[in-house]
Amino acid sequence: LNADIFQDKNLVQLSLEDNKLRKFDSNLFRGLKNLTTLYLNQNELTTDDLDESIFHDLESLEDLNLAGNKLTSIGPMLFTTLGKLNTLSLASNQIDSIYQFAFINLISLDTIYL
């Protein structure tokens, strides 16, 4: 996907599920400050495919679904700006390590699926 495909859009929900997507440009979601729901589940995303800054502009995000990918670890910066996130799904991945403070800024998180 091109980095500017969603630029200048006032999206609230975005579903890219079940598309066999792999690498994303780190600026793909830049400027989507009103986005509350993002479904990236059932793709082919690996830990290396997700730049640590990929979600940094998504300050309104409440629901993030990354289930059914090929993630093996969760780094320290991936979710740092997602303070409004309520639900995070990481189920059905191959996660074998999660950075100790990976979820520390997720102050609104009430449900996590591993």
Z-matrix of the N, CA and C atoms (Angstrom, degrees):
N
C 1 1.457
C 2 1.524 1 109.64
N 3 1.303 2 116.56 1 136.44
C 4 1.454 3 121.19 2 177.66
C 5 1.521 4 110.57 3 -67.84
N 6 1.315 5 115.87 4 145.78
C 7 1.465 6 121.36 5 -176.47
C 8 1.519 7 113.02 6 -62.27
N 9 1.328 8 118.26 7 -25.83
C 10 1.460 9 120.00 8 -175.50
C 11 1.531 10 113.72 9 -102.82
N 12 1.310 11 117.90 10 11.68
C 13 1.467 12 120.94 11 -175.90
C 14 1.538 13 113.05 12 -61.54
N 15 1.323 14 117.33 13 -32.26
C 16 1.466 15 120.55 14 -178.92
C 17 1.527 16 112.88 15 -106.31
N 18 1.335 17 117.74 16 3.26
C 19 1.460 18 121.76 17 -179.73
C 20 1.524 19 110.10 18 -60.06
N 21 1.300 20 116.44 19 145.81
C 22 1.469 21 123.38 20 178.30
C 23 1.524 22 113.06 21 61.32
N 24 1.304 23 117.11 22 25.09
C 25 1.462 24 121.71 23 176.34
C 26 1.523 25 108.09 24 -107.92
N 27 1.318 26 116.13 25 145.16
C 28 1.455 27 121.25 26 179.24
C 29 1.527 28 109.00 27 -103.12
N 30 1.324 29 116.25 28 52.06
C 31 1.459 30 121.55 29 -176.25
C 32 1.520 31 112.05 30 -70.94
N 33 1.318 32 115.28 31 142.70
C 34 1.459 33 121.96 32 174.80
C 35 1.531 34 109.26 33 -109.70
N 36 1.322 35 116.54 34 -35.82
C 37 1.461 36 121.85 35 177.63
C 38 1.514 37 109.07 36 -129.80
N 39 1.340 38 115.67 37 142.50
C 40 1.450 39 121.10 38 178.29
C 41 1.524 40 108.63 39 -142.13
N 42 1.330 41 115.51 40 122.78
C 43 1.453 42 120.95 41 178.89
C 44 1.517 43 109.61 42 -117.40
N 45 1.330 44 115.48 43 115.94
C 46 1.461 45 122.62 44 176.00
C 47 1.525 46 109.37 45 -119.22
N 48 1.320 47 115.72 46 26.32
C 49 1.461 48 120.88 47 -174.98
C 50 1.524 49 112.49 48 -71.87
N 51 1.333 50 114.04 49 150.40
C 52 1.463 51 123.05 50 173.18
C 53 1.529 52 112.98 51 57.29
N 54 1.330 53 116.06 52 49.90
C 55 1.464 54 121.49 53 -178.79
C 56 1.525 55 114.40 54 -123.84
N 57 1.317 56 117.84 55 3.72
C 58 1.468 57 122.25 56 -178.37
C 59 1.530 58 112.29 57 59.85
N 60 1.339 59 115.64 58 31.16
C 61 1.457 60 121.21 59 179.56
C 62 1.514 61 110.11 60 -71.97
N 63 1.313 62 115.43 61 146.90
C 64 1.460 63 121.32 62 178.14
C 65 1.511 64 110.50 63 -120.00
N 66 1.291 65 118.00 64 -98.62
C 67 1.460 66 121.69 65 -173.56
C 68 1.525 67 111.82 66 -80.80
N 69 1.338 68 115.49 67 137.08
C 70 1.457 69 122.61 68 174.57
C 71 1.517 70 108.84 69 -113.64
N 72 1.305 71 116.52 70 144.34
C 73 1.451 72 121.12 71 170.44
C 74 1.527 73 107.18 72 -66.32
N 75 1.305 74 118.35 73 141.62
C 76 1.472 75 121.12 74 -177.02
C 77 1.531 76 112.32 75 -64.55
N 78 1.324 77 118.10 76 -16.00
C 79 1.461 78 122.37 77 179.42
C 80 1.531 79 113.36 78 -99.45
N 81 1.312 80 118.12 79 7.78
C 82 1.457 81 121.96 80 -173.89
C 83 1.530 82 113.22 81 -55.16
N 84 1.325 83 117.38 82 -40.24
C 85 1.464 84 120.80 83 -176.43
C 86 1.532 85 112.70 84 -102.78
N 87 1.304 86 116.92 85 13.15
C 88 1.464 87 121.57 86 -178.52
C 89 1.515 88 110.74 87 -61.09
N 90 1.315 89 116.03 88 131.68
C 91 1.456 90 122.05 89 176.21
C 92 1.521 91 115.02 90 86.99
N 93 1.322 92 117.98 91 -1.90
C 94 1.465 93 120.39 92 -179.06
C 95 1.530 94 110.01 93 -87.37
N 96 1.304 95 115.09 94 61.58
C 97 1.464 96 121.48 95 -173.56
C 98 1.523 97 113.81 96 -71.09
N 99 1.336 98 118.53 97 -15.06
C 100 1.460 99 121.64 98 179.08
C 101 1.522 100 113.14 99 -98.99
N 102 1.308 101 116.82 100 -0.89
C 103 1.462 102 120.62 101 -177.67
C 104 1.528 103 110.50 102 -67.35
N 105 1.328 104 116.94 103 124.43
C 106 1.467 105 120.76 104 179.49
C 107 1.527 106 112.12 105 -108.93
N 108 1.339 107 117.23 106 -23.38
C 109 1.460 108 121.11 107 -175.77
C 110 1.524 109 109.81 108 -133.12
N 111 1.332 110 116.04 109 127.15
C 112 1.461 111 121.19 110 178.68
C 113 1.516 112 109.41 111 -134.70
N 114 1.335 113 115.31 112 117.63
C 115 1.463 114 121.45 113 178.85
C 116 1.520 115 109.67 114 -108.58
N 117 1.315 116 115.98 115 112.69
C 118 1.461 117 123.31 116 177.13
C 119 1.528 118 110.27 117 -119.03
N 120 1.316 119 116.21 118 15.84
C 121 1.457 120 121.26 119 -175.82
C 122 1.531 121 112.04 120 -71.17
N 123 1.328 122 114.07 121 158.76
C 124 1.467 123 123.10 122 177.49
C 125 1.527 124 112.36 123 58.06
N 126 1.321 125 115.54 124 46.62
C 127 1.462 126 121.62 125 173.19
C 128 1.525 127 107.47 126 -119.17
N 129 1.301 128 117.46 127 -157.69
C 130 1.464 129 121.53 128 -178.39
C 131 1.521 130 110.42 129 -122.56
N 132 1.313 131 116.84 130 31.11
C 133 1.460 132 121.96 131 -176.42
C 134 1.523 133 111.65 132 -71.39
N 135 1.322 134 115.63 133 133.02
C 136 1.460 135 121.62 134 174.16
C 137 1.526 136 108.23 135 -108.55
N 138 1.300 137 116.43 136 169.40
C 139 1.458 138 121.19 137 177.27
C 140 1.522 139 110.61 138 -57.12
N 141 1.312 140 117.57 139 -41.46
C 142 1.465 141 121.72 140 179.95
C 143 1.525 142 112.64 141 -66.97
N 144 1.326 143 117.65 142 -23.82
C 145 1.464 144 121.45 143 -179.43
C 146 1.523 145 112.94 144 -75.52
N 147 1.328 146 117.68 145 -21.88
C 148 1.464 147 121.44 146 -177.15
C 149 1.523 148 110.66 147 -101.96
N 150 1.302 149 116.25 148 103.44
C 151 1.465 150 121.13 149 176.12
C 152 1.532 151 107.79 150 -61.17
N 153 1.299 152 117.08 151 143.27
C 154 1.471 153 121.47 152 -177.62
C 155 1.531 154 113.01 153 -60.33
N 156 1.340 155 117.93 154 -17.60
C 157 1.468 156 120.43 155 -178.83
C 158 1.534 157 112.75 156 -102.15
N 159 1.305 158 118.45 157 5.71
C 160 1.469 159 122.76 158 -173.93
C 161 1.538 160 113.11 159 -56.77
N 162 1.328 161 118.14 160 -34.17
C 163 1.470 162 121.83 161 -175.87
C 164 1.534 163 113.37 162 -102.72
N 165 1.307 164 118.73 163 6.01
C 166 1.464 165 121.58 164 -169.76
C 167 1.522 166 115.49 165 -63.46
N 168 1.312 167 119.67 166 -26.16
C 169 1.470 168 121.17 167 179.30
C 170 1.529 169 112.92 168 -88.85
N 171 1.304 170 117.43 169 -3.16
C 172 1.470 171 120.90 170 -172.66
C 173 1.525 172 111.32 171 -90.26
N 174 1.310 173 115.94 172 59.37
C 175 1.464 174 121.79 173 -173.43
C 176 1.531 175 114.03 174 -68.82
N 177 1.337 176 118.72 175 -15.30
C 178 1.471 177 121.91 176 178.52
C 179 1.524 178 112.86 177 -100.92
N 180 1.322 179 116.98 178 0.76
C 181 1.463 180 120.68 179 -174.21
C 182 1.530 181 111.62 180 -62.89
N 183 1.331 182 115.69 181 128.81
C 184 1.464 183 122.33 182 179.93
C 185 1.527 184 112.67 183 -113.90
N 186 1.322 185 117.03 184 -25.09
C 187 1.467 186 121.26 185 -175.47
C 188 1.528 187 109.08 186 -137.18
N 189 1.334 188 116.90 187 117.43
C 190 1.459 189 122.72 188 179.63
C 191 1.518 190 108.89 189 -125.81
N 192 1.319 191 115.71 190 121.96
C 193 1.463 192 120.75 191 -179.36
C 194 1.523 193 109.16 192 -116.44
N 195 1.328 194 115.65 193 113.08
C 196 1.460 195 123.86 194 176.63
C 197 1.529 196 111.08 195 -117.32
N 198 1.316 197 116.90 196 18.25
C 199 1.463 198 121.74 197 -177.01
C 200 1.532 199 111.14 198 -66.37
N 201 1.320 200 115.21 199 152.22
C 202 1.456 201 120.58 200 173.25
C 203 1.513 202 114.49 201 70.60
N 204 1.318 203 117.17 202 31.71
C 205 1.458 204 121.66 203 175.18
C 206 1.526 205 108.43 204 -110.63
N 207 1.312 206 116.77 205 -155.29
C 208 1.462 207 121.03 206 -179.13
C 209 1.525 208 111.09 207 -124.53
N 210 1.327 209 115.74 208 37.18
C 211 1.460 210 120.59 209 179.72
C 212 1.520 211 109.78 210 -71.28
N 213 1.332 212 116.44 211 136.83
C 214 1.465 213 120.75 212 179.42
C 215 1.521 214 112.77 213 -113.70
N 216 1.338 215 117.11 214 -18.75
C 217 1.463 216 120.13 215 178.32
C 218 1.522 217 109.78 216 -153.39
N 219 1.333 218 114.24 217 159.25
C 220 1.461 219 121.74 218 176.86
C 221 1.517 220 107.10 219 -120.40
N 222 1.331 221 115.42 220 115.74
C 223 1.460 222 121.06 221 -176.28
C 224 1.512 223 113.66 222 -81.31
N 225 1.336 224 116.80 223 178.14
C 226 1.460 225 121.64 224 -173.33
C 227 1.524 226 115.44 225 -74.15
N 228 1.329 227 119.09 226 -22.03
C 229 1.459 228 121.20 227 -171.67
C 230 1.530 229 114.77 228 -110.51
N 231 1.306 230 118.46 229 -5.76
C 232 1.462 231 121.36 230 -171.50
C 233 1.533 232 113.30 231 -58.82
N 234 1.325 233 117.40 232 -39.77
C 235 1.464 234 121.05 233 -174.22
C 236 1.529 235 113.75 234 -113.85
N 237 1.314 236 119.20 235 15.53
C 238 1.472 237 121.89 236 -170.28
C 239 1.522 238 115.09 237 -60.99
N 240 1.320 239 119.14 238 -28.40
C 241 1.473 240 120.59 239 -176.13
C 242 1.524 241 112.99 240 -101.65
N 243 1.303 242 117.54 241 11.20
C 244 1.463 243 121.20 242 -174.55
C 245 1.526 244 112.28 243 -99.21
N 246 1.307 245 116.32 244 53.49
C 247 1.457 246 122.25 245 -176.62
C 248 1.523 247 115.32 246 -64.82
N 249 1.333 248 118.49 247 -18.14
C 250 1.465 249 121.51 248 179.14
C 251 1.527 250 112.46 249 -97.19
N 252 1.324 251 116.70 250 0.77
C 253 1.461 252 120.49 251 -177.09
C 254 1.528 253 110.96 252 -64.24
N 255 1.339 254 116.31 253 124.52
C 256 1.462 255 122.53 254 178.03
C 257 1.521 256 111.69 255 -97.31
N 258 1.335 257 115.92 256 -41.54
C 259 1.458 258 121.30 257 -173.90
C 260 1.518 259 110.10 258 -128.65
N 261 1.330 260 115.38 259 129.60
C 262 1.451 261 122.61 260 177.86
C 263 1.516 262 108.38 261 -129.37
N 264 1.320 263 116.11 262 122.62
C 265 1.463 264 120.12 263 178.17
C 266 1.521 265 110.05 264 -113.48
N 267 1.320 266 114.85 265 118.76
C 268 1.466 267 123.12 266 177.06
C 269 1.531 268 110.31 267 -121.40
N 270 1.313 269 117.01 268 13.16
C 271 1.468 270 122.52 269 -176.39
C 272 1.531 271 111.27 270 -62.91
N 273 1.308 272 114.95 271 157.08
C 274 1.469 273 122.80 272 175.91
C 275 1.525 274 112.89 273 57.78
N 276 1.308 275 115.47 274 40.74
C 277 1.454 276 122.46 275 170.28
C 278 1.534 277 106.95 276 -113.02
N 279 1.310 278 115.93 277 -167.25
C 280 1.455 279 120.80 278 178.98
C 281 1.528 280 109.88 279 -119.67
N 282 1.322 281 115.88 280 41.39
C 283 1.465 282 121.91 281 -173.27
C 284 1.531 283 110.36 282 -71.10
N 285 1.337 284 114.24 283 124.09
C 286 1.463 285 118.98 284 176.71
C 287 1.529 286 112.01 285 -120.60
N 288 1.350 287 116.80 286 -4.47
C 289 1.459 288 118.73 287 174.65
C 290 1.534 289 110.28 288 -152.71
N 291 1.321 290 113.44 289 140.15
C 292 1.463 291 121.89 290 176.71
C 293 1.521 292 106.76 291 -129.76
N 294 1.322 293 116.36 292 123.89
C 295 1.454 294 121.19 293 178.45
C 296 1.529 295 109.20 294 -54.52
N 297 1.311 296 116.65 295 139.21
C 298 1.462 297 122.98 296 -173.52
C 299 1.526 298 113.52 297 -50.39
N 300 1.319 299 118.28 298 -40.15
C 301 1.467 300 121.25 299 -176.20
C 302 1.532 301 112.19 300 -110.75
N 303 1.310 302 118.01 301 25.44
C 304 1.469 303 122.43 302 -176.64
C 305 1.521 304 113.00 303 -59.05
N 306 1.335 305 117.61 304 -28.89
C 307 1.466 306 121.22 305 -175.32
C 308 1.535 307 112.63 306 -110.61
N 309 1.300 308 117.90 307 10.85
C 310 1.461 309 121.60 308 -171.73
C 311 1.534 310 113.21 309 -61.80
N 312 1.315 311 119.01 310 -34.03
C 313 1.464 312 121.47 311 -178.67
C 314 1.526 313 113.40 312 -89.07
N 315 1.297 314 117.21 313 1.53
C 316 1.463 315 121.17 314 -178.99
C 317 1.524 316 109.52 315 -86.26
N 318 1.316 317 115.78 316 67.70
C 319 1.465 318 121.65 317 -171.94
C 320 1.524 319 113.70 318 -70.77
N 321 1.335 320 117.95 319 -19.43
C 322 1.467 321 121.22 320 179.20
C 323 1.519 322 113.05 321 -99.37
N 324 1.318 323 116.70 322 -0.21
C 325 1.461 324 121.07 323 -175.95
C 326 1.526 325 111.01 324 -64.85
N 327 1.332 326 115.86 325 122.86
C 328 1.468 327 118.76 326 176.30
C 329 1.528 328 112.43 327 -120.07
N 330 1.347 329 118.09 328 -12.63
C 331 1.446 330 120.38 329 178.22
C 332 1.521 331 109.89 330 -141.21
N 333 1.329 332 115.58 331 129.74
C 334 1.467 333 120.59 332 174.78
C 335 1.522 334 108.01 333 -134.19
N 336 1.306 335 115.16 334 131.88
C 337 1.464 336 121.37 335 178.55
C 338 1.524 337 108.23 336 -109.55
N 339 1.331 338 115.27 337 117.96
C 340 1.450 339 121.47 338 176.60
C 341 1.512 340 109.53 339 -113.42
